[in-house]
Amino acid sequence: MNSLLRALEMFIDGFGDALKNEPPGEAGGARGSEKEDPVRRARESAMNALFGSRHPLDRVINHVKELEEAAAAAGMNVLGVDLITQSRMIMGWSPLYFVTEVPLSWDMVLDVPYVPASTVKGILRSASTAARDGCADALFGTRGGRGLAIFFDAYPVGAEGGLLDYDVITPHYRDIAHKDEYEVQPQPVLHLVVGKGVRFRAVAAYRADGESDCDPLRSLLGAIYLSARLGWGRRTSRGYGVLEPDPRSASLRRGGDR
């Protein structure tokens, strides 16, 4: 069974048991009370199951390889490069949110966390714009036309340890009625993130355009390297999502190449 679906099933069963055992008239009681412990235990059990699951990457590696080959066979130039997480990373959304209250994108078929293609495009466009190389509109398109490049989901293809790690945030103001600092009740929220040392494969494909002064390869590489330093995903201002490109992994398939 898919590891995320199994974790969700565990959480739903545990949450249901907690509701059944809750005394009548006390549903929706104050957060942070003892009544919430069964729900918290259900969350932690589900996260432990997902964290401890094995996530073989053979299928993922083959999938990424097939994507690169298909894009090249379609006549596009395909750039691929591995990016290794240097800090924890959070991105996207998936049903995992209902367990952890913190979203993390998850491929339900390949059963691994990933970076959606739309997120990759947005991150690289932002970096290209910041670099002021004049190629952002040509590469990424405008409201009136498409760009030269297309982008693919970025998948994990290797890891020094596991793919996931634990993290915690501590909201102090769950109840706006508590306006006095001495009345607030901080509630730590344990959740899962992508861990350090996870290798993601970023892939972009582009067509050469003789009418543009833009060098797609140079601009894409610049955007990838700049964005890796700035961080991918959420909480980048707090040091999350920092990546290290691996130059040895970089590849370029010319359109028509096999």
Buried (B, 14 or more C-beta within 10 A) or exposed (E): EBBBEBBBBBBBEBBEBBEEEBEEEEEEEEEEEEBBEBBBBBBBBBBBBBBEBEBEBEBBBEBBBEBBBEBBBEEBBBBBBBBBBBBBBBBBEBBBBBBBEBBBBBBEEBBBBBBBBEBBBBBBBBBBBEBEBEBBBBBBBEEEEEBBBBBBBBBBBBBEEBBBBBBEEEEEEBEEEEEEEEEBBEBEBBBBBBBBBBBBBBBBBBBEEEEBEBBBBEBBBBBBBBBBEBBBBBBBEEEBBBBBBEEEBEEEBEBEEE
